[in-house]
């Protein structure tokens, strides 16, 4: 009996080990036989592969100041068009008024801030160079007139002054006394040149044009004409044509000879 029992135990152990071996081979054999889950051949379920997180949605770039202003302008124009098309619609009219008021408020804010910045930023305040207030402007004009006077009185030291005219030119007759008074007031030597050979009452010593205007490149220019010749820079300076007031004449000569471009504005 013991022998039989031992044999039975050995047989059970063999069956268990064979079953284990068969269990190891079952997936391969099942794959070969293409058997389904009815035969306990359902393959082990695989864990799904981890999916990367979705990329965050791209944020729209912030609008530039110009784009925002364009949007405001477009909204205002659209409201205006809507009001024009529906002039009896109180809501359309009110919307346009509100938007227009916002625009005016912005403009008022800019204007107010502008003047405050100017007050507190002397480097940005042009009125310090060219005053606009009554007292400051009077002081500036007095200094300017003194500078003009010094410049014109010393004109002959560097510049030759030419006055071109025609004896049959009515504008030349009108400007001639002004030019004479200018020359006498400042002691400026003026070369009066007649393009037609005639004279003017104020300029009996005038000389006939013998090619001066052509050499200066003024043949096609009108008369009366006042020009300066800079002997130092060997350069012609055209002061003006037609009838000028004495004040205009004085200011032009000062600006053209003493003031750099852009400095007086």
C-alpha positions in Angstrom: 0.0 0.0 0.0 2.8 2.4 0.8 4.4 1.7 -2.5 1.1 2.4 -4.3 0.7 5.6 -2.3 4.2 6.8 -3.2 3.5 6.1 -6.8 0.3 8.1 -6.6 2.2 11.0 -5.0 4.8 10.9 -7.7 2.2 10.8 -10.4 0.5 13.9 -8.9 3.8 15.7 -8.7 4.5 14.9 -12.4 1.0 16.1 -13.4 1.5 19.3 -11.5 4.9 20.0 -13.1 3.6 19.0 -16.5 0.7 21.4 -16.0 3.0 24.2 -15.1 5.2 23.5 -18.1 2.1 23.4 -20.3 0.9 26.7 -18.8 4.2 28.2 -19.8 3.9 26.9 -23.3 0.2 27.7 -23.7 0.4 31.3 -25.1 2.8 30.1 -27.8 0.8 27.1 -28.7 -2.4 29.1 -28.6 -0.9 31.6 -30.9 0.0 28.8 -33.3 -3.4 27.3 -33.2 -5.2 30.7 -33.3 -7.5 29.7 -30.4 -9.6 32.1 -28.5 -10.6 32.7 -24.9 -12.9 29.7 -24.9 -9.7 27.6 -24.6 -8.2 29.8 -21.9 -5.9 31.2 -24.6 -6.8 34.9 -24.1 -3.4 36.6 -24.2 -2.4 38.8 -21.3 -3.7 42.4 -21.7 -1.0 44.9 -22.4 -0.9 48.1 -20.5 -1.6 51.0 -22.9 1.4 53.2 -23.7 1.5 56.5 -21.8 0.3 59.3 -24.0 2.1 62.6 -23.9 0.1 65.4 -22.4 -1.6 67.6 -25.0 0.3 70.7 -26.0 -1.1 73.8 -24.5 -3.1 75.9 -26.9 -1.0 78.7 -28.4 -1.9 82.1 -26.8 -2.6 84.9 -29.3 0.1 87.5 -29.4 -0.9 90.7 -27.6 -2.1 93.5 -29.9 0.3 96.3 -30.5 -0.7 99.9 -29.6 -1.3 100.7 -33.3 -3.6 97.7 -33.6 -5.6 98.7 -30.6 -5.9 102.3 -31.8 -7.0 100.9 -35.2 -9.7 98.8 -33.5 -11.0 101.8 -31.6 -11.1 103.9 -34.8 -12.9 101.1 -36.6 -15.4 100.7 -33.8 -16.1 104.5 -33.9 -16.5 104.5 -37.7 -18.8 101.5 -37.6 -21.0 103.2 -34.9 -21.1 106.3 -37.0 -22.2 104.4 -40.1 -24.8 102.6 -38.1 -26.1 106.0 -36.8 -26.2 107.4 -40.3 -28.2 104.4 -41.6 -30.5 104.5 -38.6 -30.8 108.1 -37.7 -34.1 107.6 -35.7 -32.6 104.8 -33.6 -31.8 106.3 -30.2 -29.6 103.4 -29.3 -27.5 103.8 -32.4 -27.1 107.5 -31.8 -26.3 107.1 -28.2 -23.6 104.5 -28.9 -21.9 106.8 -31.3 -22.0 109.7 -28.9 -20.5 107.5 -26.1 -17.7 106.3 -28.3 -17.0 109.8 -29.6 -16.9 111.1 -26.0 -14.3 108.4 -25.1 -12.2 109.6 -28.0 -12.5 113.3 -26.9 -11.6 112.3 -23.3 -8.5 110.5 -24.5 -7.5 113.6 -26.5 -8.1 115.8 -23.5 -6.0 113.6 -21.3 -3.2 113.7 -23.8 -3.3 117.5 -24.1 -3.3 117.9 -20.3 -0.5 115.4 -19.8 1.5 117.0 -22.6 1.5 120.4 -21.0 2.4 119.0 -17.6 5.4 117.1 -19.1 6.5 120.3 -20.9 6.3 122.3 -17.6 8.5 119.7 -15.8 10.9 118.9 -18.7 12.9 122.0 -19.7 14.8 120.0 -22.3 11.5 119.5 -24.1 10.2 123.0 -23.7 10.8 124.9 -26.9 9.4 128.1 -25.5 12.6 128.4 -23.5 14.4 128.9 -26.9 11.6 130.8 -28.6 9.3 132.4 -25.9 5.6 132.9 -26.5 4.7 134.7 -23.3 4.3 138.5 -23.6 7.2 139.5 -21.3 9.6 136.7 -22.4 8.8 137.3 -26.0 9.5 141.0 -25.7 12.9 140.2 -24.1 13.7 137.7 -26.8 12.7 140.2 -29.6 14.9 142.9 -28.0 17.9 140.6 -28.0 17.1 139.4 -31.6 16.9 143.0 -32.9 20.2 143.8 -31.2 21.8 140.8 -32.9 20.3 141.7 -36.3 21.7 145.3 -35.9 25.2 144.1 -35.2 25.1 141.6 -38.0 23.9 144.1 -40.7 26.3 146.9 -39.6 29.2 144.4 -40.0 27.9 143.1 -43.3 30.5 144.8 -45.5 33.3 143.0 -43.7 32.4 139.7 -45.4 29.5 140.2 -47.8 28.9 142.1 -51.0 25.3 143.4 -51.3 23.7 143.6 -54.8 20.4 145.2 -55.7 19.2 144.2 -59.2 16.4 146.2 -60.8 14.8 147.5 -64.0 13.9 151.1 -64.6 10.6 150.2 -66.1 9.6 147.8 -63.2 6.8 149.2 -61.0 7.8 146.9 -58.2 11.4 148.0 -58.4 10.2 151.7 -58.0 8.2 150.6 -54.9 11.1 148.8 -53.3 13.8 151.2 -54.2 13.2 153.7 -51.3 13.1 150.8 -48.9 16.5 149.5 -50.1 18.0 153.0 -49.9 16.8 153.5 -46.4 18.2 150.2 -45.4 21.6 151.1 -46.9 21.7 154.5 -45.2 20.5 153.3 -41.8 23.2 150.6 -41.4 25.9 152.1 -43.6 25.9 149.2 -45.9 27.5 149.6 -49.3 25.1 148.4 -52.0 25.9 147.7 -55.6 22.8 148.7 -57.6 22.7 147.0 -61.0 20.2 148.0 -63.7 19.3 145.1 -66.0 17.9 147.5 -68.7 20.4 150.3 -68.4 18.0 152.8 -66.8 18.2 154.3 -63.3 16.0 154.9 -60.3 15.7 158.2 -58.4 17.2 156.6 -55.2 20.0 155.0 -57.1 21.5 157.5 -59.6 24.9 155.8 -59.2 23.5 152.4 -60.5 25.6 150.5 -63.0 24.4 148.7 -66.1 24.3 144.9 -66.0 27.3 143.7 -68.0 26.8 140.0 -67.2 26.6 140.1 -63.4 23.2 138.4 -63.2 24.3 135.7 -65.7 27.5 135.0 -63.7 25.4 134.7 -60.5 23.0 132.4 -62.3 20.1 134.8 -61.9 19.2 135.5 -65.6 15.9 133.8 -65.2 15.0 135.3 -61.9 12.7 138.3 -61.4 13.5 141.8 -60.2 13.8 143.5 -57.9 16.3 141.1 -56.4 18.6 141.4 -53.4 21.5 139.0 -53.1 24.6 138.7 -51.0 28.0 137.4 -52.1 30.0 135.6 -49.3 33.6 136.5 -50.0 34.9 134.0 -47.4 32.9 131.0 -48.6 32.8 132.2 -52.3 29.0 131.6 -52.3 26.0 133.5 -53.4 23.1 133.9 -51.0 19.7 134.9 -52.5 17.9 137.1 -50.0 14.7 137.7 -51.8 12.7 138.8 -54.8 9.9 141.3 -55.2 8.9 144.1 -52.8 10.1 143.3 -49.3 9.6 145.4 -46.1 12.7 146.6 -44.4 11.9 144.4 -41.4 11.7 141.4 -43.7 15.0 142.4 -45.4 16.8 142.7 -42.1 15.4 139.4 -40.7 16.3 137.5 -43.9 19.8 138.7 -44.0 20.3 137.9 -40.3 18.8 134.4 -40.6 20.6 133.5 -43.9 24.0 134.6 -42.5 23.9 133.8 -38.8 21.3 131.1 -38.0 21.8 127.4 -38.7 19.0 125.5 -40.4 16.5 124.2 -37.9 17.8 126.3 -35.0 15.2 129.0 -35.3 12.2 126.8 -35.4 
